[in-house]
Amino acid sequence: ISMGSISRSILSPFESKINEKHIDKILELGEKDNERMYKDTQHSRKFLLFYILIGVSLFVFLTLFLVGKDTELFKEVIKLFVVFVGGLGAGYGIKHYKDRK
């Protein structure tokens, strides 16, 4: 008795009904999704730049304003600023680590 292999591709009912219009629609939706992701990334970068500029401006203002008047207060403000930025960095690192898992 010999066993022969039957080579036939098994298609789902949906695969047999897909035509060029469906494929074009899928590609069009994928392109729109890519455009939305690009716009969202650009928007996020603009806000990040805005936040960085505000932070740097605040630091420069506090440096110019407090160094000449009260150096102890300036040292405390710098410590709080460093702790705040460190907390932001740690939170971002933990989130990034959890997202990768």
Backbone as a printed PyTorch tensor [residue, N CA C, xyz], in Angstrom:
tensor([[[  0.8580,  -1.1640,   0.0000],
         [  0.0000,   0.0000,   0.0000],
         [  0.9070,   1.2310,   0.0000]],

        [[  0.6690,   2.0860,  -0.9040],
         [  1.4580,   3.3190,  -0.9520],
         [  0.5880,   4.4930,  -0.5130]],

        [[  1.2300,   5.3870,   0.1570],
         [  0.5000,   6.5620,   0.6420],
         [  0.9110,   7.7570,  -0.2050]],

        [[ -0.0340,   8.3650,  -0.7590],
         [  0.2330,   9.5550,  -1.5730],
         [ -0.1460,  10.7950,  -0.7950]],

        [[  0.5330,  11.8240,  -1.0850],
         [  0.1930,  13.0750,  -0.4020],
         [ -0.6450,  13.9290,  -1.3300]],

        [[ -1.6520,  14.4470,  -0.7790],
         [ -2.5310,  15.3140,  -1.5430],
         [ -2.1070,  16.7430,  -1.2420]],

        [[ -1.7210,  17.4290,  -2.2670],
         [ -1.2670,  18.8070,  -2.1060],
         [ -2.3800,  19.7430,  -2.5480]],

        [[ -2.9840,  20.3370,  -1.5820],
         [ -4.0570,  21.2750,  -1.8830],
         [ -4.0290,  22.3690,  -0.8270]],

        [[ -4.1430,  23.5730,  -1.2650],
         [ -4.1600,  24.6550,  -0.2920],
         [ -5.5730,  24.7820,   0.2590]],

        [[ -5.6370,  24.8680,   1.5450],
         [ -6.9230,  24.9900,   2.2110],
         [ -7.1810,  26.4740,   2.4380]],

        [[ -8.2270,  26.9830,   1.8390],
         [ -8.5700,  28.3910,   1.9590],
         [ -9.7900,  28.5490,   2.8460]],

        [[ -9.7650,  29.5940,   3.6110],
         [-10.9530,  29.8920,   4.3950],
         [-11.9840,  30.5170,   3.4600]],

        [[-13.2300,  30.5590,   3.8650],
         [-14.2540,  31.1540,   2.9950],
         [-13.9690,  32.6170,   2.6580]],

        [[-13.3210,  33.3220,   3.5680],
         [-13.0170,  34.7300,   3.3090],
         [-11.9080,  34.8880,   2.2740]],

        [[-10.9230,  34.0130,   2.3190],
         [ -9.8050,  34.1230,   1.3900],
         [-10.2420,  33.9140,  -0.0510]],

        [[-11.2230,  33.0820,  -0.2580],
         [-11.6650,  32.8340,  -1.6280],
         [-12.4910,  33.9940,  -2.1770]],

        [[-13.0050,  34.8590,  -1.3240],
         [-13.8500,  35.9700,  -1.7690],
         [-13.1000,  37.2970,  -1.8890]],

        [[-11.8490,  37.3320,  -1.4720],
         [-11.0790,  38.5730,  -1.5350],
         [-10.7140,  38.8680,  -2.9860]],

        [[-10.9310,  40.1030,  -3.3940],
         [-10.5510,  40.5040,  -4.7460],
         [ -9.6510,  41.7400,  -4.6760]],

        [[ -9.3470,  42.3170,  -5.8300],
         [ -8.4290,  43.4570,  -5.8850],
         [ -8.9550,  44.6690,  -5.1300]],

        [[-10.2530,  44.8880,  -5.1540],
         [-10.8270,  46.0370,  -4.4450],
         [-10.6040,  45.9190,  -2.9440]],

        [[-10.7420,  44.7010,  -2.4360],
         [-10.5230,  44.4960,  -1.0030],
         [ -9.0630,  44.7630,  -0.6340]],

        [[ -8.1660,  44.2730,  -1.4570],
         [ -6.7400,  44.4760,  -1.1890],
         [ -6.3970,  45.9610,  -1.2560]],

        [[ -6.9430,  46.6560,  -2.2540],
         [ -6.7130,  48.1030,  -2.3520],
         [ -7.2320,  48.8280,  -1.1160]],

        [[ -8.3950,  48.4300,  -0.6320],
         [ -8.9810,  49.0610,   0.5560],
         [ -8.1040,  48.8090,   1.7850]],

        [[ -7.5910,  47.5890,   1.9210],
         [ -6.7150,  47.2570,   3.0540],
         [ -5.4440,  48.1020,   2.9940]],

        [[ -4.8630,  48.2230,   1.8080],
         [ -3.6530,  49.0410,   1.6610],
         [ -3.9300,  50.5130,   1.9350]],

        [[ -5.0870,  50.9920,   1.4920],
         [ -5.4680,  52.3890,   1.7350],
         [ -5.6340,  52.6610,   3.2270]],

        [[ -6.2730,  51.7320,   3.9290],
         [ -6.4450,  51.8980,   5.3750],
         [ -5.1000,  51.8590,   6.0950]],

        [[ -4.2040,  50.9930,   5.6410],
         [ -2.8670,  50.9370,   6.2260],
         [ -2.1040,  52.2290,   6.0150]],

        [[ -2.2560,  52.8140,   4.8290],
         [ -1.5910,  54.0830,   4.5360],
         [ -2.1380,  55.2100,   5.4120]],

        [[ -3.4550,  55.2390,   5.5920],
         [ -4.0620,  56.2610,   6.4570],
         [ -3.5820,  56.1000,   7.8940]],

        [[ -3.4610,  54.8540,   8.3410],
         [ -2.9870,  54.6030,   9.7040],
         [ -1.5470,  55.0860,   9.8640]],

        [[ -0.7240,  54.8400,   8.8590],
         [  0.6620,  55.3240,   8.9080],
         [  0.7180,  56.8460,   8.9530]],

        [[ -0.1510,  57.5140,   8.1920],
         [ -0.1900,  58.9750,   8.2100],
         [ -0.5970,  59.4950,   9.5830]],

        [[ -1.5820,  58.8340,  10.1950],
         [ -2.0170,  59.2520,  11.5380],
         [ -0.8990,  59.0630,  12.5550]],

        [[ -0.1890,  57.9480,  12.4670],
         [  0.9130,  57.7020,  13.3930],
         [  2.0140,  58.7480,  13.2140]],

        [[  2.3000,  59.1230,  11.9660],
         [  3.3210,  60.1310,  11.6890],
         [  2.9210,  61.4780,  12.2800]],

        [[  1.6560,  61.8690,  12.0690],
         [  1.1760,  63.1430,  12.6180],
         [  1.2190,  63.1320,  14.1450]],

        [[  0.8560,  62.0060,  14.7420],
         [  0.8770,  61.8950,  16.2000],
         [  2.3050,  62.0050,  16.7270]],

        [[  3.2390,  61.3790,  16.0440],
         [  4.6410,  61.4580,  16.4540],
         [  5.1560,  62.8880,  16.3530]],

        [[  4.8180,  63.5650,  15.2670],
         [  5.2410,  64.9570,  15.1000],
         [  4.6380,  65.8400,  16.1910]],

        [[  3.3700,  65.6250,  16.5010],
         [  2.6850,  66.3920,  17.5380],
         [  3.3530,  66.1610,  18.8950]],

        [[  3.6880,  64.9160,  19.1930],
         [  4.3400,  64.5970,  20.4620],
         [  5.7070,  65.2610,  20.5560]],

        [[  6.4320,  65.2770,  19.4630],
         [  7.7560,  65.9120,  19.4710],
         [  7.6500,  67.4120,  19.7090]],

        [[  6.6420,  68.0430,  19.1240],
         [  6.4600,  69.4830,  19.3350],
         [  6.1790,  69.7770,  20.8030]],

        [[  5.3260,  68.9630,  21.4310],
         [  5.0280,  69.1800,  22.8410],
         [  6.2460,  68.9140,  23.7090]],

        [[  7.0340,  67.9100,  23.3840],
         [  8.2440,  67.6320,  24.1480],
         [  9.2050,  68.8150,  24.0620]],

        [[  9.3800,  69.3510,  22.8660],
         [ 10.2390,  70.5230,  22.7000],
         [  9.7060,  71.7040,  23.5050]],

        [[  8.3930,  71.8970,  23.4750],
         [  7.7680,  72.9800,  24.2350],
         [  8.0330,  72.8140,  25.7300]],

        [[  7.8740,  71.5970,  26.2530],
         [  8.1110,  71.3480,  27.6780],
         [  9.5750,  71.5680,  28.0410]],

        [[ 10.4690,  71.1490,  27.1790],
         [ 11.8950,  71.3480,  27.4480],
         [ 12.2280,  72.8360,  27.4710]],

        [[ 11.6790,  73.5850,  26.5250],
         [ 11.9290,  75.0330,  26.5000],
         [ 11.3820,  75.7190,  27.7470]],

        [[ 10.2150,  75.2970,  28.2090],
         [  9.6620,  75.8670,  29.4420],
         [ 10.5630,  75.5440,  30.6260]],

        [[ 11.0330,  74.3100,  30.7140],
         [ 11.9130,  73.9110,  31.8090],
         [ 13.2180,  74.6800,  31.8150]],

        [[ 13.8240,  74.8130,  30.6500],
         [ 15.0860,  75.5570,  30.5540],
         [ 14.8640,  77.0290,  30.8820]],

        [[ 13.7720,  77.5890,  30.3850],
         [ 13.4670,  78.9980,  30.6790],
         [ 13.2570,  79.2170,  32.1750]],

        [[ 12.5450,  78.3110,  32.8040],
         [ 12.3130,  78.4090,  34.2430],
         [ 13.6260,  78.3120,  35.0130]],

        [[ 14.4850,  77.3920,  34.5960],
         [ 15.7760,  77.2370,  35.2540],
         [ 16.6220,  78.5040,  35.1070]],

        [[ 16.6610,  79.0560,  33.9070],
         [ 17.4410,  80.2810,  33.6780],
         [ 16.8680,  81.4340,  34.4960]],

        [[ 15.5470,  81.5640,  34.5190],
         [ 14.9150,  82.6330,  35.2920],
         [ 15.2440,  82.5020,  36.7780]],

        [[ 15.1000,  81.2810,  37.3100],
         [ 15.4020,  81.0790,  38.7320],
         [ 16.8730,  81.3350,  39.0280]],

        [[ 17.7390,  80.9360,  38.1200],
         [ 19.1660,  81.1740,  38.3220],
         [ 19.4570,  82.6710,  38.3740]],

        [[ 18.9290,  83.3990,  37.4290],
         [ 19.1790,  84.8460,  37.4080],
         [ 18.5250,  85.5580,  38.5890]],

        [[ 17.3680,  85.1010,  38.9940],
         [ 16.6100,  85.7770,  40.0390],
         [ 17.1040,  85.4260,  41.4400]],

        [[ 17.4000,  84.1430,  41.6880],
         [ 17.6940,  83.7150,  43.0560],
         [ 19.1700,  83.6980,  43.4340]],

        [[ 20.0650,  83.5680,  42.4840],
         [ 21.4850,  83.4550,  42.8400],
         [ 21.9700,  84.6990,  43.5720]],

        [[ 21.5860,  85.8520,  43.1150],
         [ 22.0520,  87.0870,  43.7510],
         [ 21.3610,  87.3850,  45.0610]],

        [[ 20.1590,  86.8590,  45.2720],
         [ 19.3830,  87.2240,  46.4600],
         [ 19.4750,  86.1920,  47.5790]],

        [[ 19.2720,  84.9210,  47.2550],
         [ 19.2260,  83.8990,  48.3060],
         [ 19.8030,  82.5940,  47.7560]],

        [[ 21.0850,  82.3690,  48.0170],
         [ 21.7400,  81.1830,  47.4620],
         [ 21.2560,  79.8960,  48.1110]],

        [[ 20.8890,  79.9370,  49.3840],
         [ 20.3940,  78.7230,  50.0490],
         [ 19.0710,  78.2650,  49.4410]],

        [[ 18.1920,  79.2140,  49.1770],
         [ 16.9260,  78.8780,  48.5330],
         [ 17.1710,  78.3310,  47.1280]],

        [[ 18.1440,  78.9180,  46.4320],
         [ 18.4740,  78.4410,  45.0930],
         [ 18.9710,  77.0000,  45.1350]],

        [[ 19.7960,  76.6760,  46.1240],
         [ 20.2860,  75.3000,  46.2630],
         [ 19.1350,  74.3330,  46.5080]],

        [[ 18.1810,  74.7280,  47.3320],
         [ 17.0170,  73.8740,  47.6000],
         [ 16.1640,  73.6890,  46.3430]],

        [[ 15.9970,  74.7680,  45.5930],
         [ 15.2200,  74.6760,  44.3480],
         [ 15.9170,  73.7440,  43.3660]],

        [[ 17.2250,  73.8380,  43.2680],
         [ 17.9820,  72.9580,  42.3660],
         [ 17.8530,  71.5050,  42.8140]],

        [[ 17.9130,  71.2520,  44.1180],
         [ 17.7460,  69.8820,  44.6220],
         [ 16.3720,  69.3360,  44.2570]],

        [[ 15.3400,  70.1410,  44.4670],
         [ 13.9860,  69.7010,  44.1190],
         [ 13.8480,  69.4610,  42.6180]],

        [[ 14.4570,  70.3160,  41.8280],
         [ 14.4160,  70.1580,  40.3750],
         [ 15.0950,  68.8550,  39.9500]],

        [[ 16.2450,  68.5610,  40.5280],
         [ 16.9670,  67.3270,  40.1990],
         [ 16.1580,  66.1070,  40.6140]],

        [[ 15.5380,  66.1530,  41.7930],
         [ 14.7070,  65.0360,  42.2500],
         [ 13.5100,  64.8550,  41.3250]],

        [[ 12.8940,  65.9440,  40.9210],
         [ 11.7420,  65.8800,  40.0170],
         [ 12.1290,  65.2690,  38.6740]],

        [[ 13.2240,  65.7350,  38.0970],
         [ 13.6780,  65.2000,  36.8100],
         [ 14.0880,  63.7340,  36.9560]],

        [[ 14.7090,  63.3940,  38.0700],
         [ 15.0610,  61.9970,  38.3160],
         [ 13.8340,  61.1080,  38.4220]],

        [[ 12.7980,  61.6030,  39.0840],
         [ 11.5440,  60.8510,  39.1720],
         [ 10.8910,  60.6620,  37.8210]],

        [[ 10.9200,  61.7040,  37.0030],
         [ 10.3810,  61.5760,  35.6440],
         [ 11.1610,  60.5350,  34.8470]],

        [[ 12.4770,  60.5830,  34.9570],
         [ 13.3110,  59.6190,  34.2380],
         [ 13.0790,  58.1960,  34.7180]],

        [[ 12.9550,  58.0190,  36.0260],
         [ 12.7020,  56.6850,  36.5690],
         [ 11.3350,  56.1760,  36.1300]],

        [[ 10.3370,  57.0380,  36.1710],
         [  9.0000,  56.6330,  35.7300],
         [  8.9800,  56.2500,  34.2670]],

        [[  9.6790,  57.0260,  33.4480],
         [  9.7550,  56.7030,  32.0230],
         [ 10.4810,  55.3790,  31.8090]],

        [[ 11.5590,  55.1620,  32.5430],
         [ 12.3190,  53.9190,  32.4090],
         [ 11.5010,  52.7060,  32.8070]],

        [[ 10.7480,  52.8110,  33.8920],
         [  9.9060,  51.6950,  34.3360],
         [  8.8120,  51.4240,  33.3150]],

        [[  8.1910,  52.4730,  32.7980],
         [  7.1380,  52.2960,  31.7890],
         [  7.7040,  51.6390,  30.5390]],

        [[  8.8680,  52.1060,  30.0960],
         [  9.4980,  51.5390,  28.9050],
         [  9.8500,  50.0690,  29.1320]],

        [[ 10.3310,  49.7250,  30.3140],
         [ 10.6700,  48.3420,  30.6460],
         [  9.4260,  47.4570,  30.6260]],

        [[  8.3250,  47.9440,  31.2120],
         [  7.0880,  47.1590,  31.2350],
         [  6.4840,  47.0110,  29.8450]],

        [[  6.6090,  48.0370,  29.0160],
         [  6.0790,  47.9590,  27.6520],
         [  6.8360,  46.9390,  26.8140]],

        [[  8.1160,  46.7740,  27.0790],
         [  8.9170,  45.8140,  26.3180],
         [  8.6250,  44.3850,  26.7070]],

        [[  8.1440,  44.1500,  27.9090],
         [  7.8540,  42.7810,  28.3670],
         [  6.6140,  42.2430,  27.7720]]])
